[in-house]
Amino acid sequence: MSESAPGATPPEGLTEPVVIAVDGPAAAGKGTLARRLAAELGLPYLDTGLLYRAVARRVLLEGGLPTDPAAAEAAARALTPADLERTDLRGPDVDQGASQVAAQPAVRAALLDFQRGFAARHGGVMDGRDIGTVVCPDARVKLFVTASPEARARRRWLERQARGEAIPLEEVAAEMAVRDARDAARDVAPMRPAEDAALLDTTALDAEAAFGEAMTLVQAKLGV
């Protein structure tokens, strides 16, 4: 999470708080893209997925289960800025736990005000799964970033290999499929593109090409 983007200033013409919603599934590249957009445009950045990861980690540390509604809601309401600065918010247990707590209405309600408050203060680039549909449906710019399941699984597998995890690619793909299904099928704020979102498929794009296409879309929407 970042409340500011040091070293950059908003482009000429942006005279009011601007919210850019960047949604999409895991390992589509939305986090990298959102951070770069924030830095380029001089806007704050919020990784909303980090909130759910922090809730899941807090539940696990307290010996609870992320599928337990009472434990998950209590963790969400007790969340502090320090929870978001933890260094253990990545990994298979938190990956699945974040998706499990995010499917619970009470958790989403507890975190909704936080997210909307962030956007209302001074705008920002926010990445998640329901920014453009639920959190900030009036966002000036909405991007839905995706990639093929095979490309996304390989990216996540390479990340985990780099962390020293010896895990088969097939297992990573299976875990991702379970999480995708849960995120898309949940009753509250399912993952889907907003009707007015611009779709960006990064399957065949590297980070630089994806950023270039995203900037073109953003500039066209903002008229800058």
C-alpha positions as a LaTeX table, in Angstrom:
\begin{tabular}{lrrr}
\hline
Residue & $x$ (\AA) & $y$ (\AA) & $z$ (\AA) \\
\hline
Met1 & 0.00 & 0.00 & 0.00 \\
Ser2 & 1.24 & 3.48 & $-0.81$ \\
Glu3 & $-0.43$ & 6.77 & $-0.04$ \\
Ser4 & 1.88 & 8.65 & $-2.41$ \\
Ala5 & 3.95 & 8.21 & $-5.52$ \\
Pro6 & 7.26 & 10.00 & $-4.87$ \\
Gly7 & 9.06 & 11.51 & $-7.82$ \\
Ala8 & 6.00 & 11.94 & $-10.03$ \\
Thr9 & 3.37 & 14.60 & $-10.48$ \\
Pro10 & $-0.13$ & 14.22 & $-11.89$ \\
Pro11 & $-0.35$ & 14.99 & $-15.62$ \\
Glu12 & $-1.62$ & 18.38 & $-16.68$ \\
Gly13 & $-5.38$ & 18.37 & $-16.81$ \\
Leu14 & $-6.00$ & 16.18 & $-13.76$ \\
Thr15 & $-7.46$ & 18.79 & $-11.44$ \\
Glu16 & $-9.60$ & 16.51 & $-9.27$ \\
Pro17 & $-9.10$ & 13.17 & $-7.52$ \\
Val18 & $-8.93$ & 10.44 & $-10.13$ \\
Val19 & $-9.58$ & 6.78 & $-9.41$ \\
Ile20 & $-8.19$ & 4.14 & $-11.76$ \\
Ala21 & $-9.59$ & 0.66 & $-11.10$ \\
Val22 & $-7.38$ & $-2.24$ & $-12.14$ \\
Asp23 & $-9.15$ & $-5.57$ & $-11.70$ \\
Gly24 & $-8.40$ & $-9.12$ & $-12.75$ \\
Pro25 & $-7.41$ & $-12.61$ & $-11.63$ \\
Ala26 & $-4.20$ & $-13.66$ & $-9.90$ \\
Ala27 & $-0.94$ & $-13.51$ & $-11.88$ \\
Ala28 & $-2.47$ & $-11.56$ & $-14.75$ \\
Gly29 & 0.04 & $-8.77$ & $-14.08$ \\
Lys30 & $-2.37$ & $-6.25$ & $-12.60$ \\
Gly31 & $-0.25$ & $-5.49$ & $-9.52$ \\
Thr32 & 2.89 & $-4.65$ & $-11.47$ \\
Leu33 & 0.84 & $-2.65$ & $-13.92$ \\
Ala34 & $-1.07$ & $-0.72$ & $-11.27$ \\
Arg35 & 2.11 & 0.25 & $-9.42$ \\
Arg36 & 3.70 & 1.54 & $-12.63$ \\
Leu37 & 0.59 & 3.49 & $-13.57$ \\
Ala38 & 0.52 & 5.10 & $-10.12$ \\
Ala39 & 4.17 & 6.11 & $-10.36$ \\
Glu40 & 3.80 & 7.46 & $-13.89$ \\
Leu41 & 0.65 & 9.45 & $-13.10$ \\
Gly42 & 1.72 & 10.66 & $-9.67$ \\
Leu43 & $-1.19$ & 8.96 & $-7.93$ \\
Pro44 & $-1.41$ & 6.95 & $-4.70$ \\
Tyr45 & $-1.53$ & 3.17 & $-5.05$ \\
Leu46 & $-3.55$ & 0.62 & $-3.10$ \\
Asp47 & $-3.24$ & $-3.14$ & $-3.46$ \\
Thr48 & $-6.66$ & $-4.13$ & $-2.13$ \\
Gly49 & $-5.74$ & $-7.80$ & $-2.31$ \\
Leu50 & $-3.21$ & $-7.09$ & 0.40 \\
Leu51 & $-6.06$ & $-6.28$ & 2.78 \\
Tyr52 & $-7.55$ & $-9.74$ & 2.33 \\
Arg53 & $-4.13$ & $-11.35$ & 2.58 \\
Ala54 & $-3.53$ & $-9.53$ & 5.85 \\
Val55 & $-6.89$ & $-10.71$ & 7.18 \\
Ala56 & $-6.10$ & $-14.30$ & 6.22 \\
Arg57 & $-2.66$ & $-14.14$ & 7.82 \\
Arg58 & $-4.09$ & $-12.66$ & 11.02 \\
Val59 & $-6.65$ & $-15.50$ & 11.23 \\
Leu60 & $-3.99$ & $-18.15$ & 10.64 \\
Leu61 & $-1.64$ & $-16.63$ & 13.23 \\
Glu62 & $-4.45$ & $-16.73$ & 15.78 \\
Gly63 & $-5.00$ & $-20.43$ & 15.09 \\
Gly64 & $-8.28$ & $-19.97$ & 13.28 \\
Leu65 & $-9.58$ & $-21.00$ & 9.88 \\
Pro66 & $-10.10$ & $-18.46$ & 7.07 \\
Thr67 & $-13.39$ & $-20.25$ & 6.31 \\
Asp68 & $-14.73$ & $-19.40$ & 9.79 \\
Pro69 & $-16.94$ & $-16.30$ & 9.32 \\
Ala70 & $-16.61$ & $-15.11$ & 12.92 \\
Ala71 & $-12.81$ & $-15.39$ & 12.97 \\
Ala72 & $-12.49$ & $-13.73$ & 9.56 \\
Glu73 & $-14.74$ & $-10.80$ & 10.44 \\
Ala74 & $-12.96$ & $-10.24$ & 13.75 \\
Ala75 & $-9.59$ & $-10.19$ & 11.97 \\
Ala76 & $-10.89$ & $-7.75$ & 9.35 \\
Arg77 & $-12.22$ & $-5.33$ & 11.96 \\
Ala78 & $-9.00$ & $-5.55$ & 13.98 \\
Leu79 & $-6.75$ & $-4.92$ & 10.98 \\
Thr80 & $-4.05$ & $-2.29$ & 11.53 \\
Pro81 & $-1.56$ & $-0.58$ & 9.18 \\
Ala82 & 1.15 & $-2.81$ & 10.70 \\
Asp83 & $-0.68$ & $-5.88$ & 9.36 \\
Leu84 & $-0.23$ & $-4.55$ & 5.84 \\
Glu85 & 3.52 & $-4.18$ & 6.30 \\
Arg86 & 4.12 & $-7.84$ & 7.15 \\
Thr87 & 6.62 & $-9.75$ & 5.05 \\
Asp88 & 4.72 & $-13.05$ & 5.14 \\
Leu89 & 1.65 & $-12.11$ & 3.11 \\
Arg90 & 2.61 & $-14.31$ & 0.17 \\
Gly91 & 2.50 & $-18.07$ & $-0.07$ \\
Pro92 & 0.01 & $-20.86$ & $-0.79$ \\
Asp93 & $-1.69$ & $-20.76$ & 2.61 \\
Val94 & $-2.31$ & $-17.02$ & 2.41 \\
Asp95 & $-3.21$ & $-17.22$ & $-1.30$ \\
Gln96 & $-6.06$ & $-19.62$ & $-0.56$ \\
Gly97 & $-6.93$ & $-17.96$ & 2.75 \\
Ala98 & $-7.29$ & $-14.55$ & 1.11 \\
Ser99 & $-9.74$ & $-15.96$ & $-1.42$ \\
Gln100 & $-11.68$ & $-17.69$ & 1.37 \\
Val101 & $-12.06$ & $-14.60$ & 3.56 \\
Ala102 & $-12.86$ & $-12.44$ & 0.52 \\
Ala103 & $-15.91$ & $-14.62$ & $-0.19$ \\
Gln104 & $-17.48$ & $-13.65$ & 3.14 \\
Pro105 & $-19.90$ & $-10.69$ & 3.14 \\
Ala106 & $-18.97$ & $-9.51$ & 6.65 \\
Val107 & $-15.28$ & $-9.30$ & 5.74 \\
Arg108 & $-15.97$ & $-7.39$ & 2.54 \\
Ala109 & $-18.25$ & $-5.00$ & 4.41 \\
Ala110 & $-15.59$ & $-4.40$ & 7.06 \\
Leu111 & $-13.00$ & $-3.50$ & 4.44 \\
Leu112 & $-15.22$ & $-1.58$ & 2.03 \\
Asp113 & $-15.17$ & 1.68 & 3.98 \\
Phe114 & $-11.37$ & 1.53 & 4.19 \\
Gln115 & $-11.07$ & 1.18 & 0.42 \\
Arg116 & $-13.63$ & 3.85 & $-0.40$ \\
Gly117 & $-12.05$ & 6.22 & 2.11 \\
Phe118 & $-8.69$ & 5.78 & 0.41 \\
Ala119 & $-10.21$ & 6.63 & $-2.97$ \\
Ala120 & $-12.18$ & 9.61 & $-1.65$ \\
Arg121 & $-9.19$ & 11.28 & 0.02 \\
His122 & $-7.24$ & 11.99 & $-3.15$ \\
Gly123 & $-7.97$ & 9.32 & $-5.76$ \\
Gly124 & $-5.47$ & 6.66 & $-6.70$ \\
Val125 & $-4.74$ & 3.53 & $-8.66$ \\
Met126 & $-6.43$ & 0.59 & $-6.94$ \\
Asp127 & $-5.98$ & $-3.01$ & $-7.94$ \\
Gly128 & $-8.17$ & $-5.91$ & $-6.92$ \\
Arg129 & $-11.07$ & $-7.99$ & $-8.16$ \\
Asp130 & $-14.11$ & $-5.78$ & $-7.61$ \\
Ile131 & $-12.83$ & $-2.20$ & $-7.67$ \\
Gly132 & $-14.66$ & $-1.22$ & $-10.84$ \\
Thr133 & $-17.85$ & $-3.12$ & $-10.01$ \\
Val134 & $-18.33$ & $-2.59$ & $-6.25$ \\
Val135 & $-15.70$ & $-0.50$ & $-4.47$ \\
Cys136 & $-15.50$ & 2.39 & $-6.95$ \\
Pro137 & $-18.15$ & 1.89 & $-9.64$ \\
Asp138 & $-17.77$ & 5.56 & $-10.64$ \\
Ala139 & $-14.01$ & 5.29 & $-11.26$ \\
Arg140 & $-12.90$ & 7.45 & $-14.18$ \\
Val141 & $-10.87$ & 4.58 & $-15.65$ \\
Lys142 & $-11.53$ & 0.85 & $-15.34$ \\
Leu143 & $-9.15$ & $-1.81$ & $-16.61$ \\
Phe144 & $-9.72$ & $-5.55$ & $-16.42$ \\
Val145 & $-6.37$ & $-7.29$ & $-16.80$ \\
Thr146 & $-6.36$ & $-10.96$ & $-17.69$ \\
Ala147 & $-4.26$ & $-13.69$ & $-19.31$ \\
Ser148 & $-4.72$ & $-17.32$ & $-20.23$ \\
Pro149 & $-4.85$ & $-19.81$ & $-17.33$ \\
Glu150 & $-1.67$ & $-21.44$ & $-18.67$ \\
Ala151 & 0.26 & $-18.16$ & $-18.78$ \\
Arg152 & $-0.92$ & $-17.14$ & $-15.33$ \\
Ala153 & $-0.06$ & $-20.51$ & $-13.79$ \\
Arg154 & 3.42 & $-20.40$ & $-15.27$ \\
Arg155 & 4.04 & $-16.88$ & $-13.96$ \\
Arg156 & 2.96 & $-17.87$ & $-10.47$ \\
Trp157 & 5.02 & $-21.08$ & $-10.67$ \\
Leu158 & 8.12 & $-19.07$ & $-11.63$ \\
Glu159 & 7.51 & $-16.70$ & $-8.69$ \\
Arg160 & 7.34 & $-19.62$ & $-6.31$ \\
Gln161 & 10.40 & $-21.26$ & $-7.84$ \\
Ala162 & 12.27 & $-18.00$ & $-7.26$ \\
Arg163 & 11.28 & $-18.17$ & $-3.58$ \\
Gly164 & 12.79 & $-21.64$ & $-3.38$ \\
Glu165 & 9.53 & $-23.60$ & $-3.43$ \\
Ala166 & 9.83 & $-26.95$ & $-5.20$ \\
Ile167 & 6.31 & $-27.39$ & $-6.54$ \\
Pro168 & 5.07 & $-28.88$ & $-9.81$ \\
Leu169 & 3.55 & $-26.51$ & $-12.35$ \\
Glu170 & 0.46 & $-28.71$ & $-12.46$ \\
Glu171 & $-0.14$ & $-28.19$ & $-8.73$ \\
Val172 & 0.11 & $-24.42$ & $-9.09$ \\
Ala173 & $-2.35$ & $-24.52$ & $-11.99$ \\
Ala174 & $-4.80$ & $-26.61$ & $-9.95$ \\
Glu175 & $-4.59$ & $-24.22$ & $-6.96$ \\
Met176 & $-5.17$ & $-21.25$ & $-9.26$ \\
Ala177 & $-8.18$ & $-22.90$ & $-10.89$ \\
Val178 & $-9.77$ & $-23.46$ & $-7.46$ \\
Arg179 & $-9.20$ & $-19.85$ & $-6.49$ \\
Asp180 & $-10.52$ & $-18.52$ & $-9.82$ \\
Ala181 & $-13.70$ & $-20.57$ & $-9.46$ \\
Arg182 & $-14.25$ & $-19.36$ & $-5.90$ \\
Asp183 & $-13.64$ & $-15.70$ & $-6.81$ \\
Ala184 & $-15.99$ & $-15.84$ & $-9.79$ \\
Ala185 & $-18.78$ & $-17.77$ & $-8.06$ \\
Arg186 & $-19.01$ & $-16.01$ & $-4.70$ \\
Asp187 & $-22.35$ & $-14.39$ & $-3.94$ \\
Val188 & $-20.87$ & $-11.06$ & $-2.87$ \\
Ala189 & $-18.80$ & $-9.04$ & $-5.35$ \\
Pro190 & $-17.85$ & $-11.83$ & $-7.73$ \\
Met191 & $-14.81$ & $-11.24$ & $-9.92$ \\
Arg192 & $-15.99$ & $-10.00$ & $-13.30$ \\
Pro193 & $-15.22$ & $-7.08$ & $-15.62$ \\
Ala194 & $-17.26$ & $-3.93$ & $-15.15$ \\
Glu195 & $-19.48$ & $-3.26$ & $-18.15$ \\
Asp196 & $-17.45$ & $-0.17$ & $-19.02$ \\
Ala197 & $-14.01$ & $-1.67$ & $-18.30$ \\
Ala198 & $-11.34$ & $-1.82$ & $-20.98$ \\
Leu199 & $-10.02$ & $-5.38$ & $-21.31$ \\
Leu200 & $-6.27$ & $-5.95$ & $-21.43$ \\
Asp201 & $-5.04$ & $-9.47$ & $-22.21$ \\
Thr202 & $-1.39$ & $-9.81$ & $-21.16$ \\
Thr203 & $-0.92$ & $-13.43$ & $-22.28$ \\
Ala204 & 1.52 & $-12.49$ & $-25.05$ \\
Leu205 & 2.81 & $-9.25$ & $-23.50$ \\
Asp206 & 5.84 & $-8.61$ & $-21.35$ \\
Ala207 & 5.63 & $-6.03$ & $-18.56$ \\
Glu208 & 6.80 & $-3.15$ & $-20.76$ \\
Ala209 & 4.33 & $-3.89$ & $-23.56$ \\
Ala210 & 1.46 & $-4.31$ & $-21.09$ \\
Phe211 & 2.32 & $-0.97$ & $-19.48$ \\
Gly212 & 2.41 & 0.75 & $-22.87$ \\
Glu213 & $-1.03$ & $-0.56$ & $-23.81$ \\
Ala214 & $-2.44$ & 0.32 & $-20.40$ \\
Met215 & $-1.11$ & 3.87 & $-20.58$ \\
Thr216 & $-2.70$ & 4.31 & $-23.99$ \\
Leu217 & $-6.05$ & 3.19 & $-22.61$ \\
Val218 & $-5.75$ & 5.38 & $-19.50$ \\
Gln219 & $-4.74$ & 8.50 & $-21.43$ \\
Ala220 & $-7.62$ & 8.04 & $-23.83$ \\
Lys221 & $-10.09$ & 7.74 & $-20.95$ \\
Leu222 & $-8.68$ & 10.74 & $-19.08$ \\
Gly223 & $-8.12$ & 12.86 & $-22.15$ \\
Val224 & $-4.54$ & 13.72 & $-21.18$ \\
\hline
\end{tabular}
